[in-house]
Amino acid sequence: MRYDLKKLQKVVERYKKSLGKIKGKSVLVSLGLDQKKAYYSLAPLSQAVDELGGDISVFVYKGRSGSLAVLEEVWKTYNNLQKGVKNKKTKALKEFILLADGLCKGELGRIFKAPEIVLRAGKNGFSGTLPFDMSWMKEYRQKDLVKTGKVVFKQVYDLKKKERVSIGFTLLRKKAELGLPVEDYLDNFQICYAMMRAVRKHKISMAASSARKTQLDDAERVSELKTTLLGCELSKQSDELIFKKFNMLSSLLRINRMEVASAVFGTRGKGYRGKHIFGEYVGYPAPGNKTRWSSPARMMFKLDFDPQTRLDPRKPLSRIAFTETLPIDIFIKTSFIDWLAMAKRDWKIRNIGDKSEYIIVKGKKFGKYQTDLKVGLVGKHGRRYFRGSDVATRHLIQPKLLKKGIKAGTMANIPGGEGFVTPEYVKGQFIGDVVISLDQSYRLDTKRPIVVNCKGNTYKIVDGPSDILKKFQDKRNEGMKALRKQEKNKSLPREIIEIQKKNFMNIGEFAINTNPKAELCNYLIVNEKIAHMIHIALGSGFEPDRASVYHTDIVINAPRQQLDIYGIEKNGKRHWIHKKGKFVI
């Protein structure tokens, strides 16, 4: 065992005793990239904060963090405002908050309050009161992890010398909220630390914050303020009054110091970020007010399946690849590969799909259920083209779309390995028997799989485990509730709201998995890449006219179900991909 969990819990209890009563309070932690003991001490510290009912936001940086400096200036100005200090800064902040809070139904003003507890990493502890403690762990395969990180940043990102890198890691929470073994979350600390070491010569920042149970919960306060300031900074040239007020505030507080990384890597555990207030009530306008964005992240990444991308003339600022809180061995095995070679098989799948009218997927019968699908690729709006999740983020802007004048960004999964498409239609039935993604990945039982009937652009779940189906229904309900709020507040254009409502019960993705090293486990991001398996997503697709507010992947064990998969050209010519669940290409 590389983690002594009993010792870890002792550290958690010691931190809890030192922190005292912090329920409902916000804890800000900052440290340098070279402070390894401080970094690993964040694991028990974050669990302690969560168990005490507090929130935590972490900044890890080299030298000086521009984003943290901006937040500190905003908090200082807000504190002066509360004390009655009158100057240009407090006046500008007051005017912005009053207007923004009015637009946001009184929900925004509270996020400007400074964190109640600030912990800075010193030589031996946080702010002299909490000693560092990583006695509960030992490093595992760090050399292999760093090598894996270098492969990922070279082959997946094609990282350039002067690019800024941002790494998001996942904090510990109380055990009841983890969903997966605590060891997986601790492995995520080691993976992210190694990813940072792989690009040490670059400008790097790392960050993490408390997660939420649902998409509708209030987000952690510090990260919510940071998100709001960044989104307004990117929209401050708008002629709307709220952004004119922000523009004045920005010039006084130098909010343009906030950094934006061009290469983003992150891990995801159970839970959600929570709702983004300003995006929900106001939104961020594109130049010329042709459209609006619901979050600065979507605005920065400008992914091609967002309807706003084609209406926003700006270039994307970042590209992103992400993973789950995977065990170290699985992360290395599935990511320390020849990504460029894997992409060649993805291209073969894409070539078959792009010349076929539809794809047939048919397997053996299990009782009264059977995977038997016709996946349509051509419709009245033209052809739906395949793409791959492999080395897409080698480009900040998608080359093919740029030729059409569309400045769309790129995204990838780690591990990668799939050829996928947003189908024009799907007819038939499929049996989901591996894993499903909700607030985390959940394994499915082959004796009680999820069974879905498909008809045109809609689906109906006809069988499945009741606990999973309830979680899925909750996820859909939360998505629709958020969408209706945006509709009511007019924070998104009417046409985008209508697209997302129209596609709410769509089938958004059909994919064929290709990673040669991925094996069956508890994690969707791995299972949806296992060569010889496939997956289908309910909800939002990867085309702008098929966007919605949720995307739920379900993985299908093609070898177990002995799936035959082939494309059919317009002239009837057949192109085989799988026979009895095995690749033939």
N, C-alpha and C positions, 0 to 999 in steps of 0.2 A: 504494500500500500504506500502510495506517495503522499497521502494526506492522513494525518492523525486527527480524525474528526472530533475525538474527545478533547484533545488539546485545543482544537479550533473553537469548540464551544466554550471552553474556559476563557479564551481570549475575548470571545463575544460577551460573556458575562462580566468580565473585568471592564470592558469598554462601556457596557450598559451602566455599570455602577458609577463610572467616572462622568458619563454624560448626564445622568440624572433624569429629571422629568422634562422630556422634550416633545411630548405628544403634540402634533399639529405644528411643530416648528420646522424651520428649514435649516439644513446644515450645508455649508459650502466648504469644500476641501480643495486645496490647491497644492501641487507638488511638481518637482522637476522630473524630466524624463530619466535622469541618471539616479534618481532615488528609488532603487529597487525595493528596499525594505519598506519604504512608505507605500509604494504601489501595491505590494502584496498584502500589506496591512489593511488595504481598502476592503478586502474580502470580509474579515470579521467585523470591521467598522461599519460597513454598509448593512450587514445583517443586524448588528446591534441597533443601529438607527431605525431600521424597519420594525424590529420587534418592540421598540419603544414608541412606535407610532409617529415617527418623524419622517422627513424627506431628506434626501441627500443629492447633491450635485457635485460632480468632480471635474476638475480641470488639471490636465497633465500637459506640460509644455516645456519647450527648450527656450531659455532666456526669459522673454516677457510675452505674455499672452495679450494680444491686442483686444480680443473679445472680452477677456476678464477686466482689462483696464477700462473698457467702455462701460461695463456693468458697474464697476466700482464708482465711476464718475456719475452714472445715473443714480445710484443709491445715495451718494453724497448729496447730490442736488435735491433728491426727493426728501432726504432727511432735513436739509435746510428749509425746504418748502414747508414741511410739517412744523418746523420751529418758528415759522413766520419771517424768515430771511427773504428780503426782496432784492432781486438783481435780475439781470437779463436771463440767466440760466433758469432760475426758479420760475420766472414769469413764463418762459417758453414751455417748460415742462408742465406747469399748471394748465396752460391753454390746451396743450396736446391731450393731457389726461382727461380734462373736463369734456372735450369734444369726443374723444375716443370712448370714454366711459358711457357717454350718452348714446353713442351708436351701438355699443355692446351691452346695452341693458344693465349697466352698473356692474358688470362682471370683470372689467379689465383693470380698474384702478388698483386693486389689491396686489397685483403681480409686481408693482414697483417697490413694494416694501423690501428692504434689505433682509438677507438671511439673519436669523437670530443668533446663529452660531457660525463662526468662521474659524476653520482649522487650517493652518499653514504648516507644511512639512518643514521641520527644522533638521538638526543633525541627527537626533535620536528619537524624535517623536513629533506628534502634531501639536503645535502651539505650546509645547512644554508640559502638557497635561496628560496626553495619551501616548505612551511609548510605542514605537513600532514593534510588531511581533509577527514574524513569519516562521516561527519555530514549528508550526503545525504542518509545514510542507517541505518537500524537497523538489528541486527542479528535475524535470523529466524530458529527455530527448530534445533539449533546447537546441543543440547543434542541428538536428534534423528539422526542427521547426523553423529555424532561421533559413536553412537551405530551401525549405518549402516556400517560405515567404519570398525569398529572392526569385524563385521560379514563378510564383504568382505575379509579382510586380513586374517581372520581365516579360513573361509570355501573355498574361491576361491584360495587364495595363499598358505594357510597353512604356514604362515610366521614364520620363525625361529628367535630366540632371537638376533643373531649377524648379521642378514642380513641388508644390506643397501637398503634404499627405495628412489626412485626418483618419484616426482610428477610433471607432466607438466600441466599447466593451460593455459587458453585462454585469451588473452588481448582484450581490447576494441579497436574498430576502428571507423572511421567516420561512421555515421549511414547508409549511402548509401551502405557500404560494409558489414554490419552485416548479412543481409539476414533473420535474425530472431529477435524477440523482444530484446531490450537492456536488459530487465529484465532477460532473459535467460543467457546472458553473465555475468551479475552481480551475478546470482545464482551460476554460475560456480566458481566464486571466493569463495563463502561460502562453496560450496561442497568440493573444493580442500583444503581449510583451515581446514575443519573438518576431511578430510581424513588424513591430516598431524597430527592433534591432536590425532587421533586414534592410531598412532604408534609413539608417541613422544619419547619413550624410545630408538628407533632405530636411527641409523645414517641416517639422512634425508637430501635431497636437493630438492628444487623446482626451476622450470625454466619456462620461457616463452619468446617468441620473435615475432616480426611482421610477419604477414602472407602475402601471395602473391595471386594475382588474378588467376594465372595459374601456371602449373607445369614447364613452360618454363622460367618464370621470374627469374632474379637473386635473390638468397636467401639473407636474412638479414645477414650482414657482420660478426658480432660477432659469431653468431651461426654457420655460414658457416666455419669460421676459427676453431672453437671448433670441429666441425664435421671432418674436414680435418685432424687436428692434432691427434684426437683419432683414426681415420681410419688408418693413417700411423703408429701410435704407435702399433696398433694391427698387423701390417704387416711388421714391421721393420726388421724382421729376413730374409726377402726375399733377394736373391742375385742379384736382379735387381738394377741397379745403383741408381735410384731415391730413393729407400729405404735404400741403403747403406749410401747415403748422409743424409737421415733423421735420421738413427740410430746414426750417429755422432752428429747431432744436438740435438737429444733426450737426449743423455748422458750429453751434456753440459748444457742444459736447464732443465734437470730433468722432461721431459714431462711425464714420468711414474707416476707422481703425479695425473694425471687425474683420477677421480673416475668413476667406472662403478657400477651401482646398480643392484643387482640380482632380485629386484622386482620393476617393473615400472608401475605406474598408470598415465593415462592422459586423458584430455578432448580435444575434437576437435570441432572447430567452422567452419565457412565458410572460404574457401580458401585453399591454399596449402603452403608447406614449400618453394617451389621454386626449381630450379635445383641445383644439387650438382656437382660442376665443376670437382673436382678431380675424382669422380666416373664416370662421363660422359666421360672424356678423357683418364683416366689411369686405374682406378679400383684398387681393393685391392686383391692381390694374396693370395690364401690359401697355407699352407705348401706344398712344393714339386711342386708348380706351376701347380697343377692339375686342378684348376679352379680359377675364379675371382669373386669378389663381387662388386656390384655397389654402396654400401653404408656401413658404419660401423654398422648402425642399423641392417641391414639384416644379417651381419656377426656376430653380438652379439647375436641376437635372434635365428638364425639358424632354421627357421621354416621348417617343413618337406616338404612343397609344393615348396620350392625353390630348383631347380635342383642342386645348389651348395652344399647343405647340405650333401648329400651322398658322396661327393668328398672331403669334408673338415674334417680331423680327429679330430679337436678340439671340446671341449665341448662348448655348448652355455654359454654365460656369464649372460644373463638376461632372464626374462620372463615378459610378458606384458599383461595388461588388460586396455581397454580404453572405454570411453563413449563419448557422445556428450554434448553440452552445454544445459543440461536438466534443466527444472524447478525443484526446490528442492522437491516439493511434489511428483513428478513423480519418481525422483531418489530414494527417500526413499521407496515409495510404491513398486517399482519393484525390489529393491535390498536388502531391509530388509526382507528377506525371508529365508526359509530353502533350501539352495542351494543343499544340499545333497539329500533331498527328491525329488526336481525337477529333479535331474540327473537320478533318477530311471525311470521316464517316458521316458527320452531321451534314456536310455538303452533299453527300450521296443521297441522303434522305430528302434534303431540300430539293435536289434536282428531280427526284421522282415526284415529289409532291407538286412541284411547280409546273409539271407537264401533264398532271393527272386531273381529270374532272372531279373525281372523288376517290376516297380510300375505303376499302372494305376491311373490317376487323371482325373476325369470327372465331369463337372457341368452342370447347366442349360444353355440354350441358351439365349443370349442377342442380339436380332436383327440378324445380319449375323455372329456374333462372339460367340465363346464358348471355355472355357477352356477344352481341351480334349487332354491329353498327355499320351504317353508311355515313361517312364523314364528307360532306360536300365542300368543295373548294372553289366553285364558280357559281356566281349568281348574277342578278340584274345589275349590280354595281361593279362587276368585273371579277377578278381573281383574288383569292386570299393566298398570300405568299408565305412560305415557310421561312423560319429563321433559326438560329442556333444560340444556345447558351454555352458559350465556350470562351472565345477570345474577343468578344464584341467590344470590350472596354479598352482595346488598344487605341481606339479613336475617341476623342472628346465629342466629335460631331459625326453622325452616321454619314459615311461617304456617299452612299446611293441616294439618300434623301437630299443631301446637300446639292447634288447635281440638279435636283428639281426645285432648288431654292428653299428647301425646308431645313432649318437648323435644329435638328433633333439630337438629343444626347443619347448616352448608352448606359446599359446596366447589365450585370452578370451575376451568376450565383457561384459560390465557392463551396463545395466542388461544382464543376460544370459538367455538361455532357447531355445534350438533348437537341433534337430537331423538333420544333413546335410551330403551331399555326393557330390562328383564330379562325375556326371553321365557319363557313357560310351557313351551314346547317348540320345537324346531327340527327339521324333517325335510328331508332332501335333501343337497345338496352345494354347496360354494362354493369359488371360486378366489381366493386371496389373492395379489395381484400388484403391490402398491405398497410397503408397509412393515410391519414387525412390531416390537413392543416387547419387549425382553428386559432385559438389563442396560443397554441403550441402544437407540436406534432403528436398525434395519437395513433397507436398501433390498432389495426383492425383484425378481428378474428375471422379466419377463413370459415368457421362454422356459423358466424353471424356477420356476414359482410354487409356493406352498404350496397343496395341495388337501386339503380337509377334508370328510369325510362326517359327517352329523349324523343322529342317531336319538333322538328323544325328548329326554332331558336329557343325553345323552352325545355325545361326538365321537370320531373316529378320523382321524388324519392319514395320508393314503394316498400322498402324494407331496410332495416339496420338496427344497431343497438340503440336503445332509448336514450341513454346518457349522452351519446355522441350526437344524436339527432337533436336533442334539446340544446346542446352547446351551439350547434349549427344554426338552429332557429334563433337563438339569442344573438348570434353574430349578425344574422340578417336583419333582425329587428333593430339592433343598434345602428346598423348602416342606414336603414331607411329613416330612422328617427333623425340622424344627423343630416341626411339629405333634405328632409322636409324643413329642418331649421334653416338650412342654407337657402332653400326656396322661399321661405317666409321672409328672411332677412335680405334677400336679393344680393347675397355676397358672391354668387356665381351667376353668369349669364343664363337667361331662361332656356336657351337652346341646349346648354350643357346639362342643366338639370333634367331636361326632357330626355336627353340621350341616356343619362344614368338611370332614370326611372324606367325607360323603355327596355333597357338591357338587364334589369334587376334579376330576372329569372332566366337569363341566357346561359348557354354553355360557352365559356370564354376561351378554352384552350384544349387542343389535342396534341399530345407530345409523345415522341418515341425516344427512349432513354439510351445513352451511348457510353457512359463512363465505364471503362474496362476494369477499374479497380473497386468500384462501389459495390457493397454487399448489403444484404438485408439487415436493418437495424431499427432503432426507434425514431429515426430522424427523417422527416420528409425531404429535406434538402439533399440528403444522400439517396434515399430510396427513389426519388423521382429522377435520379440519374443512372440507376443500375442498368447496365447494358442488358438487353433482352426484355426489359419491362417497359410499360408505357404509363402515362398518366393523363387524366382529364380534369379540367378545372371548371367549377361552377361559378358563375358571376362574371366579373369584368374580363374582357379580352385584351389582346395586344394590338388593337386597331382603334383609331380615334372614334369611329362610329359605333364601337362596341364597348365603350368605357362604362363602368358602374362603380359601386362603392365597396365591393368586397371581392375577393378572389380566393376560392377554396379548392386546393388541389387534392385529388384522390388518386392513389397509385394502384395499378392493376398488375397482378403477377402473371405476365404473359406466358412464361414456361409452365406454370401450374395449370393455367387455363388452356394451354396448347393453342395459342392464338395464331391464326393465319392473318397476315396483314399484307395488302398489296394495293397499289394504285391502278386506276383504270383511265386510260387516255380516251379522248373523244371518239377515236376510231375503234375503241374496244381493246386495244393492246394492254396487256397486263404487265405490271412491274412489281415483282416480289420484294418485300422487305423482311418479313418474318415467315417462317414455316414451322408450325407446331411450337411457337414461342421462341424460336431461335433465329438470329440474323442469317440472311442468305446474301447479304451485300458486304 
